[in-house]
């Protein structure tokens, strides 16, 4: 149990955190207004920069504390979390990109720590995060994508009514994300990772074009190549195995459609030089390949195998013989 114990104490702690965050935001707005005045010179600029750095560090500590409160007191934190929402919304809409990112990260971490209690606040979080898909700053977009993935995974029934809208916006954002290089790749990876989490954890939620979403997710993989978010890639590749093991109706309805795309991903990741898949996941991939090879008709398996390149076919053969 959390050290704050009661909902009232948790509420008081959250209120204090929110109040301090809003004070930082107010000071930032005052600095922005002052910077437009005629007598604003280099001396004031340096002083304002130092003050902004102090406030950013303070907000970072506030967000870390918020995450800790939510992790240690999930039920009362969810009950009282609305106290923090106005401050987090203001952070997410701040003109200072670092504050926007911190606000989104705080919500994303909190929803994971609150576990089942997150259902009570997830709609408020989603409403704040979705507009940030269009933020001009890459790190803010990445934080929003990661947070949405957390909401899909932990939001349960509270997220379900939003799944269709979120699914569509994730696919649009992936389409618009740009080349998968540098920091842009990390944004794209987190968007695709969020789509994968939605597919796995919101399977029965209405309003999704799950066939299109599944196609986009699998076509995106493998993740993290040539650049990208390695941690997100490891999770996404594990998630693909989980989707296959879950016997998702979209995958079962037309297995021939998915044979080649999945084999292509597995072949890329089973390269001995790949560091984008953990050993237990690689073992799962080998077992899943063997199961499909044994159960699928040759009229389905053979064309998919032939569509692969020579090196990819060799990796599939090695995977089958390794078991």
C-alpha positions, 0 to 999 in steps of 0.5 A: 500500500502507498504511504499516503494511505487515504484518498484525502491525503493523496488528493492533498498531495496531488493538489499541491503538485498541481498548484506548484506546476501551475505556478511554474507555468504562470512564471513562464507566461510572465517571462514570455510577456516580458521578453516582448517589452522594448527594454528587454536586453541580453542581461534579462535574457540570460536571467530568464533563461536561467529561471526557465531552466530552474522551472523546467527542473522543478516541473520534472521533479513534480512529474516524477513525484506524480508518477510515484504517488500514482504507482504507490497509491493507484486506487486513490490516485485514480479517484483524485487524479482529476485534481491534476488534469487542469495543470497537466493540460496546461503543461501539454499546451505550454509554449515551452516544448520541454513542459509539454513533453513533461506533462505528457510523459507524466500522464503516460507514466501515471496511467501505467502505474495506476493499472486497472484504476486507470479506467477512471481517468483515461478519457481525460488523458486521451483528450489531452494527448491526441492533439499533440500528434500534430505538435511541431516538436518531435519529442512532444509527438513521441511522448504523446504517442507513448502515452496513447499506447499506455492508455490503450493498454491500461485503460480497459473499458474506459478506453474502449469507446475511444478506440475507433477514433484513436485507431484512425488518428494513429494510422493517419499520424503514421502515414504523415510521420515522414522518413524513419531516420533520426528523431523522426524514426523514434516518433514513428516507432512510438506511433506504431507501437501504440497501434500495436498495443491498441490491437492487442489490448482493445481487440473487442473495442468497437469502431476500429478498422482492424484489418487496415490497422493490422496490415499497417502494424505488420507492414511497419515491422521490423521496428528500429531499423535502420534507426529508431527506438530500440526499447519500443522495437523490442516491445513491438516484436514481442507484441507481434508474437502475442498477437499471433498467440492470441488467435486474433480473429483478424489473423484467423479469418484470412491466414493466407493474407498474413503468411508472407508479411509475418514470415518477412518480419520473422526472417529479418529479426532472426538474423544472427546480427539482430539486437532488436529481438530478445532470445525468448521472443526469437524462440517463440518466433521459431516455434510459431514458424514450425507450427505454421509449417506443420499445419498450413497447406503447402499451397499457402506456405510455399508461395509465401516462402518463395516471395522471400529473398534467398537470405531470408529463406535461409533464416526461415530454414535455420529457424525450423531446423533449430527446434 
